[in-house]
Amino acid sequence: MQLNERIGRRLRLRDLNVFLVVAAERSMSKAAVQLAISQPAVSKAIAEMELTLGVPLLDRGPRGVEPTLFGRALLKRSTAIFDELRQTVTDIDSLLDPTAGEARIGTAGTLATGLVPAVIERLTRQHPRISFYVVEGALVTLQRELRERNVELLVARALPPIVDEDLEMEVLFNEPQVVVAGSGSNWARRRKIKIAELLNEPWIFPPSGSVPASIVSDAFLAAGLKLPRATVSTLSLQTSMSLLAAGRFLTLLPESMVRHVAKYMPLAVLPVDLPTPMRPVAIVTMKGRTLSPVAKLFLTSVREAIKPLMAGR
C-alpha cells in the first residue's frame, strides 16, 4: 500500500488534534488532562501516527517532548488543516444566517434601475452584514451566468416566456408601460391627457428593431395612432433619465421602475390612457439548485416590494 493511501485510511483528525495538544503542552500527561483522556490513549495515538507515517514525530527528554524535524512539518500542516476546518464551520454558520453573507443576483434593463436596487437598499439597511453581487446583462447572457453558478437567480422580464427544461420561472406580476415626463413638465400638472395631444412632443423611444421598440409601437397601434417621431432613439436609461429631468421630453417606462425611481428622481407619470402590452416580470432559478439563505431573503423582500404594485389589479 502506497504511503498516501495508508495516510488516507489511517490518519485521523482526532489523532492530529492529539498531536497538536501534545506539541503545545510539551507533555503527554498534560495533553491527556486537557483532552480528558488517559495518558496511554495519548501515547497510543502518537505511536500509531509514527507507524503510519514511518517517521518519529517526538523526541522524549527530561524536559518533556519536543517535535522532531518530521514532527515540526506535521505540526505546520496540521495547524493549517484545523484553521481551514474552523473557517469552514464559520462559513457554514454564515450561510445558515440569512442576515449575513452574500447573494449573487442577475438582472437587466429597467429592473436594474428600479425594483432590484430598491430591494437591495432596503435589505442592506435592515441587515448591514449582507452583501450583494449584481450582474446586469441581456437575458441570454444572464441565463448562461445562472447555469455556470455565477449568479443564484435572475430578476428579469420574460419575453418570450422562458421554457428551458433546466430553468424554473416564477412570474411575479404582469407590468404595463406608462407615459412619463419630468416632474417640472407642464404636462405633469394636467389631471387628464389624451394621447393624441402628445404626438408632436419630443419623445425618447428605443431604437427601431429592438424588442422595447416593438412594445412601444404596439401601444400606439392599439390606440389607433401612428407612432410619433422619436427625437431621441436610445436604450440608455442614463440618457433618458437626464433628458426627462430637463422637463421637455416624454417616454414610456415600466410602471414598477417609475414607482421606485421617482423617490429620488424628478419623474411624473402622466394621466394618459395608453393600452400598453403587459410584460411578465419573473424570478428565474435553476431547477433543483438550493438557494443561499440571503438569496431566499432577497426573494421574500421582492415579493413584499411588489405588493403595492398589485393593489387594485
Phi, psi and chi 1 to 4 in degrees:
 res  aa     phi    psi   chi1   chi2   chi3   chi4
   1 MET       -  129.9 -176.2 -177.1  -62.9      -
   2 GLN   -65.4  156.0  -65.1  -65.7  -38.4      -
   3 LEU   -59.5  -44.7  177.2   61.5      -      -
   4 ASN   -65.3  -33.8   58.9  -14.1      -      -
   5 GLU   -67.8  -41.1  -66.3  178.4   -2.6      -
   6 ARG   -63.8  -40.5 -170.4  166.0   69.6 -114.9
   7 ILE   -66.1  -43.1  -68.9  172.5      -      -
   8 GLY   -61.6  -31.7      -      -      -      -
   9 ARG   -89.4  -29.7  -66.5 -175.1 -176.5 -174.2
  10 ARG  -112.8  -24.6  -64.0 -178.2 -178.3  176.5
  11 LEU   -82.8  118.7 -160.4   58.9      -      -
  12 ARG  -110.5  151.6  -60.8  175.1  -63.1  177.5
  13 LEU   -60.5  -35.6  -74.6  175.5      -      -
  14 ARG   -61.1  -41.5  177.7  179.5  175.8  -85.4
  15 ASP   -68.2  -39.6  -65.7  -20.8      -      -
  16 LEU   -60.2  -40.2  -75.0  175.9      -      -
  17 ASN   -65.1  -39.6 -172.8   50.8      -      -
  18 VAL   -60.3  -45.1  168.5      -      -      -
  19 PHE   -61.7  -42.1  173.5   71.4      -      -
  20 LEU   -61.0  -42.5  -72.3  175.9      -      -
  21 VAL   -68.9  -41.7  176.1      -      -      -
  22 VAL   -61.3  -44.3  169.7      -      -      -
  23 ALA   -64.3  -36.9      -      -      -      -
  24 ALA   -71.0  -39.4      -      -      -      -
  25 GLU   -85.9  -17.3  -64.8  -67.6  -25.4      -
  26 ARG    58.0   27.6  -63.8  -66.3 -166.8  -94.0
  27 SER  -160.9  131.8  166.1      -      -      -
  28 MET   -73.0  -34.5  -68.7 -165.4 -176.5      -
  29 SER   -68.4  -42.9   59.0      -      -      -
  30 LYS   -66.1  -37.0  -70.4 -179.4 -179.9  178.9
  31 ALA   -64.5  -39.1      -      -      -      -
  32 ALA   -62.1  -41.4      -      -      -      -
  33 VAL   -63.3  -45.7  171.3      -      -      -
  34 GLN   -65.8  -36.6 -176.0  171.4  -34.2      -
  35 LEU   -86.1   -7.5  -66.5  166.3      -      -
  36 ALA    60.3   41.9      -      -      -      -
  37 ILE  -132.5  172.7   58.7  177.0      -      -
  38 SER   -78.8  157.1   66.0      -      -      -
  39 GLN   -64.6  -39.3 -175.3  170.6  -25.7      -
  40 PRO   -58.3  -33.8  -27.4   36.2      -      -
  41 ALA   -67.2  -36.8      -      -      -      -
  42 VAL   -66.3  -47.7  172.2      -      -      -
  43 SER   -59.9  -40.3  -60.8      -      -      -
  44 LYS   -65.1  -43.0 -178.9 -180.0  178.5 -177.2
  45 ALA   -60.8  -44.0      -      -      -      -
  46 ILE   -66.0  -43.0  -61.3  -62.7      -      -
  47 ALA   -62.7  -40.9      -      -      -      -
  48 GLU   -66.9  -36.3  -72.6 -179.7  -10.8      -
  49 MET   -66.2  -42.2  -70.0  178.6   65.7      -
  50 GLU   -63.8  -37.6  -69.9  178.5  -32.3      -
  51 LEU   -67.4  -42.5  179.2   62.7      -      -
  52 THR   -63.7  -45.3  -61.6      -      -      -
  53 LEU   -82.1  -22.6  -65.4  170.0      -      -
  54 GLY    77.6   21.5      -      -      -      -
  55 VAL  -142.4  152.4  -66.8      -      -      -
  56 PRO   -74.6  136.7   27.2  -33.6      -      -
  57 LEU  -103.0  -25.2  -62.0  175.1      -      -
  58 LEU  -132.8  140.9  -63.3  170.6      -      -
  59 ASP  -100.1  130.4  -74.1  -32.8      -      -
  60 ARG   -95.7  132.8  -75.6   75.9  171.4  172.7
  61 GLY  -145.3  179.1      -      -      -      -
  62 PRO   -63.5  -22.7   21.3  -32.1      -      -
  63 ARG   -98.4   12.5  -64.9 -175.0  178.3 -178.2
  64 GLY   113.0 -153.2      -      -      -      -
  65 VAL  -107.2  151.6  -64.7      -      -      -
  66 GLU  -138.4  132.7 -174.6   76.9   20.9      -
  67 PRO   -60.7  137.9  -22.7   33.1      -      -
  68 THR   -76.8 -178.1   63.4      -      -      -
  69 LEU   -56.1  -42.4  175.0   65.6      -      -
  70 PHE   -69.8  -37.7  -51.3  108.7      -      -
  71 GLY   -64.0  -38.1      -      -      -      -
  72 ARG   -67.2  -36.4  -71.9 -165.2  -65.3  -85.8
  73 ALA   -64.5  -43.0      -      -      -      -
  74 LEU   -66.6  -38.9 -179.2   62.1      -      -
  75 LEU   -59.9  -43.9 -176.5   63.2      -      -
  76 LYS   -61.6  -48.2  177.7 -178.3  176.5 -178.8
  77 ARG   -71.4  -36.4  -62.1  -61.0 -179.0 -177.7
  78 SER   -65.8  -39.5  -62.4      -      -      -
  79 THR   -60.8  -42.1  -59.1      -      -      -
  80 ALA   -64.1  -40.2      -      -      -      -
  81 ILE   -60.0  -47.3  -71.2  170.6      -      -
  82 PHE   -72.0  -30.7  -79.8   96.7      -      -
  83 ASP   -62.9  -43.4  -76.7  -15.0      -      -
  84 GLU   -64.9  -40.0  -73.4  -64.4  -37.9      -
  85 LEU   -63.7  -42.7  -74.8  173.3      -      -
  86 ARG   -62.7  -39.9  -80.3 -170.7  -71.9  -90.6
  87 GLN   -67.8  -35.6 -174.5   57.8   51.8      -
  88 THR   -61.8  -44.2  -60.5      -      -      -
  89 VAL   -62.2  -40.2  172.5      -      -      -
  90 THR   -62.7  -41.8  -60.1      -      -      -
  91 ASP   -62.7  -42.5  -69.1  -15.2      -      -
  92 ILE   -63.8  -42.3  -69.0  172.9      -      -
  93 ASP   -59.6  -40.6  -73.3  -18.2      -      -
  94 SER   -69.8  -33.1   66.8      -      -      -
  95 LEU   -68.3  -31.3  -72.1  172.4      -      -
  96 LEU   -79.2  -13.0  -68.1  172.8      -      -
  97 ASP   -98.6  109.2 -177.1   -0.8      -      -
  98 PRO   -71.3   -5.2   27.7  -34.7      -      -
  99 THR  -100.1   11.3   64.2      -      -      -
 100 ALA  -144.8  170.5      -      -      -      -
 101 GLY    94.1 -169.1      -      -      -      -
 102 GLU  -128.0  144.5 -179.8 -173.9   72.1      -
 103 ALA  -120.2  140.7      -      -      -      -
 104 ARG  -111.3  115.5  -56.7  172.8   74.8   86.4
 105 ILE  -118.5  137.9  -49.8  -63.0      -      -
 106 GLY  -110.2  140.2      -      -      -      -
 107 THR  -156.4  175.6 -170.2      -      -      -
 108 ALA  -150.9  153.9      -      -      -      -
 109 GLY    54.9 -133.3      -      -      -      -
 110 THR   -67.6  -24.2   53.2      -      -      -
 111 LEU   -66.6  -29.5  -70.7  167.0      -      -
 112 ALA   -75.0  -12.0      -      -      -      -
 113 THR  -103.9  -23.9  -54.1      -      -      -
 114 GLY  -112.6  -85.8      -      -      -      -
 115 LEU   -62.6  -50.1  178.4   61.5      -      -
 116 VAL   -62.4  -51.4  169.9      -      -      -
 117 PRO   -64.6  -29.3   17.7  -29.5      -      -
 118 ALA   -64.9  -41.7      -      -      -      -
 119 VAL   -68.3  -42.3  171.9      -      -      -
 120 ILE   -62.2  -42.8  -70.4  174.8      -      -
 121 GLU   -60.8  -42.6 -164.8  -77.7  -30.9      -
 122 ARG   -65.5  -45.6  175.9 -176.9  173.4 -174.0
 123 LEU   -68.4  -41.7  -79.8  176.0      -      -
 124 THR   -70.8  -23.5   51.9      -      -      -
 125 ARG   -73.9  -40.2 -173.1  169.2    4.5   99.2
 126 GLN   -74.6  -35.4  -67.2  173.3  -20.4      -
 127 HIS  -131.0   85.9  -51.0  -67.4      -      -
 128 PRO   -60.7  -19.1  -21.9   32.9      -      -
 129 ARG   -83.8   -8.4  -66.9 -171.7  -62.4  159.0
 130 ILE   -76.2  145.0  -75.9  178.4      -      -
 131 SER  -134.3  156.7   60.7      -      -      -
 132 PHE  -128.9  142.5  -72.2   91.5      -      -
 133 TYR  -114.6  115.1  175.4   84.5      -      -
 134 VAL  -114.2  128.3 -179.2      -      -      -
 135 VAL  -112.7  128.3  175.9      -      -      -
 136 GLU  -113.2  138.0 -176.9  179.2   -4.5      -
 137 GLY  -180.0 -176.6      -      -      -      -
 138 ALA   -69.3  157.3      -      -      -      -
 139 LEU   -58.5  -41.3 -176.1   57.3      -      -
 140 VAL   -62.4  -42.2  173.0      -      -      -
 141 THR   -64.5  -42.3  -58.3      -      -      -
 142 LEU   -65.9  -36.7  -67.6  174.9      -      -
 143 GLN   -63.1  -38.5  -73.6  177.1  -68.4      -
 144 ARG   -65.0  -42.7 -176.4  177.2   66.5 -110.9
 145 GLU   -60.6  -37.3  -67.6  -71.9  -62.9      -
 146 LEU   -66.9  -45.4 -177.9   62.9      -      -
 147 ARG   -65.6  -32.8  -70.6 -171.5  172.4   99.3
 148 GLU   -87.5    9.0  -67.3  177.4   -4.3      -
 149 ARG    65.7   20.7  -64.9  179.8  177.7  -90.4
 150 ASN   -79.0  -22.5  -65.1  -36.2      -      -
 151 VAL  -134.7  157.1  -64.4      -      -      -
 152 GLU   -91.4  -31.1  -66.7 -174.2   76.0      -
 153 LEU  -156.0  163.1   58.5   88.9      -      -
 154 LEU  -119.8  142.1  -50.7  178.9      -      -
 155 VAL  -113.7  110.8 -176.7      -      -      -
 156 ALA  -148.2  160.0      -      -      -      -
 157 ARG   -88.9  120.7  -74.1 -172.4  173.5   83.4
 158 ALA   -93.3  102.2      -      -      -      -
 159 LEU  -145.7  108.1 -174.6   69.1      -      -
 160 PRO   -73.5  173.2   30.0  -35.7      -      -
 161 PRO   -55.6  143.8  -24.9   34.3      -      -
 162 ILE   -79.1  124.3  -64.3  169.9      -      -
 163 VAL  -123.6    8.8  -66.9      -      -      -
 164 ASP   -58.8  136.7  -59.0   57.8      -      -
 165 GLU   -66.2  -27.0  -68.5 -176.0   -2.2      -
 166 ASP   -89.1   -2.3   59.9  -22.3      -      -
 167 LEU  -110.6  150.6  -60.0 -179.7      -      -
 168 GLU  -122.2  131.5 -166.5  163.7   33.4      -
 169 MET  -121.2  129.9 -176.4  174.7   74.8      -
 170 GLU  -115.5  110.8  174.0 -166.6  -12.4      -
 171 VAL   -74.4  122.0  174.5      -      -      -
 172 LEU   -83.5  -46.6  -63.0  169.7      -      -
 173 PHE  -166.3  162.3   60.2   97.4      -      -
 174 ASN  -103.7  129.0  -69.5  -61.5      -      -
 175 GLU  -119.2  133.7  179.1  172.7   47.5      -
 176 PRO   -89.5  167.2   33.5  -34.7      -      -
 177 GLN   -94.6  150.2  -57.4  -95.9  -40.1      -
 178 VAL  -127.2  154.4  -68.4      -      -      -
 179 VAL   -82.2  129.1  179.6      -      -      -
 180 VAL  -125.8  142.4 -179.3      -      -      -
 181 ALA  -135.2  169.1      -      -      -      -
 182 GLY   -68.5  148.6      -      -      -      -
 183 SER   -63.4  -18.0   58.4      -      -      -
 184 GLY   -87.7   -1.6      -      -      -      -
 185 SER   -68.2  146.4  168.5      -      -      -
 186 ASN   -61.7  -30.6  -68.2  -28.2      -      -
 187 TRP   -66.9  -25.2  -66.1  107.8      -      -
 188 ALA   -68.2  -14.4      -      -      -      -
 189 ARG   -89.5  -11.3  -57.6 -174.2 -176.9   94.0
 190 ARG   -79.9  145.5  -66.2  -86.2  -64.5  -89.3
 191 ARG   -89.2  -23.8  -66.0 -174.1  177.0 -179.0
 192 LYS  -151.0  135.7 -169.4  171.3 -176.7  179.0
 193 ILE  -137.3  135.2  -55.9  171.2      -      -
 194 LYS   -88.6  137.6  -67.2 -178.5  179.6  179.7
 195 ILE   -60.0  -29.4 -173.7   61.9      -      -
 196 ALA   -62.7  -25.8      -      -      -      -
 197 GLU   -69.1  -18.4  -61.6  179.5   71.5      -
 198 LEU  -101.6    1.8  -56.3  175.4      -      -
 199 LEU   -63.0  -31.0  -64.4 -179.3      -      -
 200 ASN   -97.4    8.2  -65.4  -38.4      -      -
 201 GLU   -79.0  159.9  -66.4  -62.3  -55.2      -
 202 PRO   -72.7  119.7   22.6  -29.8      -      -
 203 TRP  -110.0  148.6  -76.3   88.9      -      -
 204 ILE  -108.6  119.1  -53.6  166.9      -      -
 205 PHE  -126.6  156.6  -73.1  142.1      -      -
 206 PRO   -65.7  154.6  -16.9   30.0      -      -
 207 PRO   -59.8  144.3  -21.5   32.1      -      -
 208 SER   -57.5  138.5  177.2      -      -      -
 209 GLY    95.1  -13.4      -      -      -      -
 210 SER   -84.1  160.7   63.9      -      -      -
 211 VAL   -60.7  -46.4  170.7      -      -      -
 212 PRO   -58.9  -33.7  -25.0   35.6      -      -
 213 ALA   -64.8  -37.5      -      -      -      -
 214 SER   -67.3  -33.5   65.8      -      -      -
 215 ILE   -66.4  -44.0  -65.0  171.4      -      -
 216 VAL   -63.4  -45.0  171.0      -      -      -
 217 SER   -61.6  -42.7  179.3      -      -      -
 218 ASP   -63.4  -34.2  -71.0  -13.2      -      -
 219 ALA   -64.0  -46.7      -      -      -      -
 220 PHE   -69.5  -35.9  -79.1   90.2      -      -
 221 LEU   -63.6  -40.6 -173.2   62.4      -      -
 222 ALA   -64.7  -27.1      -      -      -      -
 223 ALA   -86.3    2.6      -      -      -      -
 224 GLY    76.4   25.6      -      -      -      -
 225 LEU  -125.3  154.2  -62.5  169.1      -      -
 226 LYS   -80.9  143.9 -175.2  179.3  178.3 -179.6
 227 LEU   -61.2  127.1 -177.3   69.0      -      -
 228 PRO   -62.6  160.9  -18.3   30.2      -      -
 229 ARG   -68.5  136.6 -178.9 -177.7   73.6   88.5
 230 ALA   -84.0  119.4      -      -      -      -
 231 THR   -72.1  -36.0  -57.4      -      -      -
 232 VAL  -132.6  129.5  177.1      -      -      -
 233 SER  -111.6  119.8  -64.4      -      -      -
 234 THR  -163.4  152.9 -177.5      -      -      -
 235 LEU  -103.8    1.9  -71.6  173.9      -      -
 236 SER   -80.0  115.4  167.6      -      -      -
 237 LEU   -68.0  -34.3  -74.9  173.5      -      -
 238 GLN   -62.7  -43.6 -176.7  175.3   -5.4      -
 239 THR   -63.7  -44.3  -61.4      -      -      -
 240 SER   -62.4  -44.1  -62.5      -      -      -
 241 MET   -63.1  -40.7  -65.7  -62.0  103.0      -
 242 SER   -65.4  -42.1  -62.8      -      -      -
 243 LEU   -69.1  -38.9  -69.5  172.2      -      -
 244 LEU   -63.2  -41.0  -72.9  171.3      -      -
 245 ALA   -63.2  -26.6      -      -      -      -
 246 ALA   -67.1  -23.9      -      -      -      -
 247 GLY   107.2  -16.7      -      -      -      -
 248 ARG   -95.6  -27.6  -67.7 -166.4  -52.2  113.9
 249 PHE   -88.2  157.0  -74.8   85.7      -      -
 250 LEU  -125.7  156.2  -52.6  176.0      -      -
 251 THR  -160.0  176.8 -166.4      -      -      -
 252 LEU  -112.2  132.0  -90.2   70.6      -      -
 253 LEU  -137.0  156.0  -68.9  172.2      -      -
 254 PRO   -62.0  141.7  -22.8   34.2      -      -
 255 GLU   -59.3  -42.8 -177.4 -175.4   25.6      -
 256 SER   -64.4  -37.2   67.0      -      -      -
 257 MET   -63.7  -46.1  175.0 -167.1  166.5      -
 258 VAL   -63.0  -39.9  177.9      -      -      -
 259 ARG   -59.7  -41.8 -178.6 -175.2  -69.2  -92.4
 260 HIS   -80.0  -42.0  -67.6  -63.6      -      -
 261 VAL   -71.2  -31.7  170.4      -      -      -
 262 ALA   -63.7  -13.8      -      -      -      -
 263 LYS   -68.7  -25.8  -63.8  175.5 -177.6  177.6
 264 TYR  -134.3    6.3   53.9   88.5      -      -
 265 MET  -131.0  147.7  -66.8 -166.4   68.4      -
 266 PRO   -78.8   74.6   29.7  -34.5      -      -
 267 LEU  -116.3  152.2  -60.5 -178.2      -      -
 268 ALA  -139.6  133.7      -      -      -      -
 269 VAL   -82.8  124.3  175.8      -      -      -
 270 LEU   -82.3  143.1  -59.9 -173.6      -      -
 271 PRO   -77.3   69.4   28.9  -34.3      -      -
 272 VAL  -115.0  132.0  179.5      -      -      -
 273 ASP   -91.0   91.1 -174.9   14.4      -      -
 274 LEU  -119.7  115.2 -176.5   64.6      -      -
 275 PRO   -75.1   83.5   29.0  -33.5      -      -
 276 THR   -83.6  148.2   61.5      -      -      -
 277 PRO   -61.7  145.3  -18.2   30.3      -      -
 278 MET   -88.1  129.9  -56.6  -72.8  -80.2      -
 279 ARG  -114.6  134.5  -64.2 -178.1   64.7 -169.0
 280 PRO   -75.2  131.6   25.8  -31.9      -      -
 281 VAL  -100.9  127.0  174.4      -      -      -
 282 ALA  -135.5  156.9      -      -      -      -
 283 ILE   -97.7  129.5  -64.6  -70.2      -      -
 284 VAL  -119.3  128.3 -176.6      -      -      -
 285 THR  -134.2  168.4   55.3      -      -      -
 286 MET   -84.5  135.2  -69.0  -66.6  -63.9      -
 287 LYS   -63.3  133.9  -71.8 -178.2  179.4  178.3
 288 GLY    78.1    2.2      -      -      -      -
 289 ARG   -98.2  128.9 -175.9  178.2  -64.4  175.3
 290 THR   -78.4  130.1  -58.4      -      -      -
 291 LEU   -84.9  150.6  -63.9  177.2      -      -
 292 SER   -68.4  157.2   68.8      -      -      -
 293 PRO   -56.1  -36.6  -27.6   36.0      -      -
 294 VAL   -67.4  -39.7  178.2      -      -      -
 295 ALA   -63.4  -39.6      -      -      -      -
 296 LYS   -64.4  -39.8  -68.7  178.5 -179.5  177.5
 297 LEU   -64.4  -38.6 -173.3   62.8      -      -
 298 PHE   -60.7  -44.9  175.3   82.4      -      -
 299 LEU   -61.0  -43.4  -74.4 -177.1      -      -
 300 THR   -59.9  -41.7  -60.4      -      -      -
 301 SER   -68.6  -35.6 -169.8      -      -      -
 302 VAL   -62.1  -44.7  166.9      -      -      -
 303 ARG   -63.6  -34.7  -63.9 -176.0 -176.5  106.0
 304 GLU   -69.1  -39.4  -72.8  -66.4  -40.0      -
 305 ALA   -66.7  -28.6      -      -      -      -
 306 ILE   -88.7   -7.3   65.9  171.6      -      -
 307 LYS   -56.5  -43.5  -74.2 -178.7  178.4  178.5
 308 PRO   -61.6  -30.4  -24.0   35.0      -      -
 309 LEU   -70.1  -28.0  -60.0  172.7      -      -
 310 MET   -86.4  -15.5  -52.9  -57.8  -64.7      -
 311 ALA   -62.4  128.9      -      -      -      -
 312 GLY    86.0   -1.8      -      -      -      -
 313 ARG   -90.5      -  -69.2 -172.5 -177.4  177.0
